[in-house]
Amino acid sequence: MTDASPPVRRLALLGAGVMGETVLSGLIRAGWEPGSVVATDRRPERAAELEAAYGITMTSNVEAVRGAETVLLVVKPQDMSGLLADIAPALAPSTLVVSMAAGVDTETLEGGLPSGQPVVRVMPNTPAQVDEGMAAISAGSSATTDHLDRVRDILSATGRVAVVPERYLDAVTAISGSGPAYLFFVVEAMIEAGVHLGLPRDVSTELVVQTMLGSAKLLRESGEHPAILRERVTSPGGTTAAALRELEDHKVRAAFLTAMEAARDRSQALAASARQQRTGA
């Protein structure tokens, strides 16, 4: 987390939905001045709500990007093409454009913007809502190390940031982008199992959630490989060994691999669709 003043004169946040507000609230908590951020949303009632909550200015997309040093695009992939067309004429050549739209690659972004416009692509995840996000960022062809550092400063307000080559982002999407859903799925299954075994639902929920939280903290702070930590819980012939044998018999490990391959493939398909939409091919 950073307590320093914002490194940009003005940030325009286009699309103040759940993820957009997550970034906005993180920046304000990290010490950004509300006057340094402008945002947009299609719904007037939503715009009024955000102005009241954060003291920022809500305006139109075109007005927001004028004079902005960094523009953060937090819209659905299918809305990206139209948004780029709207804002492209109003962008200064030096304005950094940052996209958080899944499956929209830097080639597509650059194709909808003036030549040489610096672009950075981001794959965030929802734990950013509690300042424990994991974001991966990749530079477009005109983005510099300074641009990446600027994006890192922005996103560090809501968690951790890794710089990766763009060719990794489909895999990143499958692992950390979609990852919270897999873990919530496991948590849901464990809670239901606790109820099946006779526990009250509230007790089962508390046991599972705290076990998940504590295990994640232990894994991060110990620096140990997860296999080693798993072995420490697994006594020969014990209860954990019996449970793990069932998971292996049901090929849970293989199912996770197959699921993440499917997520990667879908990310690649979304990127191809976005390119086709831009070129009309």
Secondary structure in CASP SS format (residue, H / E / C, confidence):
PFRMAT SS
TARGET T0000
AUTHOR 0000-0000-0000
METHOD secondary structure of the structure
MODEL  1
M C 1.00
T C 1.00
D C 1.00
A C 1.00
S C 1.00
P C 1.00
P C 1.00
V C 1.00
R C 1.00
R C 1.00
L E 1.00
A E 1.00
L E 1.00
L E 1.00
G C 1.00
A C 1.00
G C 1.00
V H 1.00
M H 1.00
G H 1.00
E H 1.00
T H 1.00
V H 1.00
L H 1.00
S H 1.00
G H 1.00
L H 1.00
I H 1.00
R H 1.00
A C 1.00
G C 1.00
W C 1.00
E C 1.00
P H 1.00
G H 1.00
S H 1.00
V E 1.00
V E 1.00
A E 1.00
T E 1.00
D C 1.00
R C 1.00
R C 1.00
P H 1.00
E H 1.00
R H 1.00
A H 1.00
A H 1.00
E H 1.00
L H 1.00
E H 1.00
A H 1.00
A H 1.00
Y H 1.00
G C 1.00
I C 1.00
T E 1.00
M E 1.00
T C 1.00
S C 1.00
N H 1.00
V H 1.00
E H 1.00
A H 1.00
V H 1.00
R C 1.00
G C 1.00
A C 1.00
E C 1.00
T E 1.00
V E 1.00
L E 1.00
L E 1.00
V C 1.00
V C 1.00
K C 1.00
P H 1.00
Q H 1.00
D H 1.00
M H 1.00
S H 1.00
G H 1.00
L H 1.00
L H 1.00
A H 1.00
D H 1.00
I H 1.00
A H 1.00
P H 1.00
A H 1.00
L C 1.00
A C 1.00
P C 1.00
S C 1.00
T C 1.00
L E 1.00
V E 1.00
V E 1.00
S E 1.00
M C 1.00
A C 1.00
A C 1.00
G C 1.00
V C 1.00
D C 1.00
T H 1.00
E H 1.00
T H 1.00
L H 1.00
E H 1.00
G H 1.00
G C 1.00
L C 1.00
P C 1.00
S C 1.00
G C 1.00
Q C 1.00
P C 1.00
V E 1.00
V E 1.00
R E 1.00
V E 1.00
M E 1.00
P C 1.00
N C 1.00
T H 1.00
P H 1.00
A H 1.00
Q H 1.00
V H 1.00
D C 1.00
E C 1.00
G E 1.00
M E 1.00
A E 1.00
A E 1.00
I E 1.00
S E 1.00
A E 1.00
G C 1.00
S C 1.00
S C 1.00
A C 1.00
T C 1.00
T H 1.00
D H 1.00
H H 1.00
L H 1.00
D H 1.00
R H 1.00
V H 1.00
R H 1.00
D H 1.00
I H 1.00
L H 1.00
S H 1.00
A H 1.00
T H 1.00
G E 1.00
R E 1.00
V E 1.00
A E 1.00
V E 1.00
V C 1.00
P C 1.00
E H 1.00
R H 1.00
Y H 1.00
L H 1.00
D H 1.00
A H 1.00
V H 1.00
T H 1.00
A H 1.00
I H 1.00
S H 1.00
G H 1.00
S C 1.00
G H 1.00
P H 1.00
A H 1.00
Y H 1.00
L H 1.00
F H 1.00
F H 1.00
V H 1.00
V H 1.00
E H 1.00
A H 1.00
M H 1.00
I H 1.00
E H 1.00
A H 1.00
G H 1.00
V H 1.00
H H 1.00
L C 1.00
G C 1.00
L C 1.00
P C 1.00
R H 1.00
D H 1.00
V H 1.00
S H 1.00
T H 1.00
E H 1.00
L H 1.00
V H 1.00
V H 1.00
Q H 1.00
T H 1.00
M H 1.00
L H 1.00
G H 1.00
S H 1.00
A H 1.00
K H 1.00
L H 1.00
L H 1.00
R H 1.00
E H 1.00
S H 1.00
G C 1.00
E C 1.00
H C 1.00
P H 1.00
A H 1.00
I H 1.00
L H 1.00
R H 1.00
E H 1.00
R H 1.00
V H 1.00
T C 1.00
S C 1.00
P C 1.00
G C 1.00
G C 1.00
T H 1.00
T H 1.00
A H 1.00
A H 1.00
A H 1.00
L H 1.00
R H 1.00
E H 1.00
L H 1.00
E H 1.00
D H 1.00
H C 1.00
K C 1.00
V H 1.00
R H 1.00
A H 1.00
A H 1.00
F H 1.00
L H 1.00
T H 1.00
A H 1.00
M H 1.00
E H 1.00
A H 1.00
A H 1.00
R H 1.00
D H 1.00
R H 1.00
S H 1.00
Q H 1.00
A H 1.00
L H 1.00
A H 1.00
A H 1.00
S H 1.00
A H 1.00
R H 1.00
Q H 1.00
Q H 1.00
R H 1.00
T H 1.00
G C 1.00
A C 1.00
END
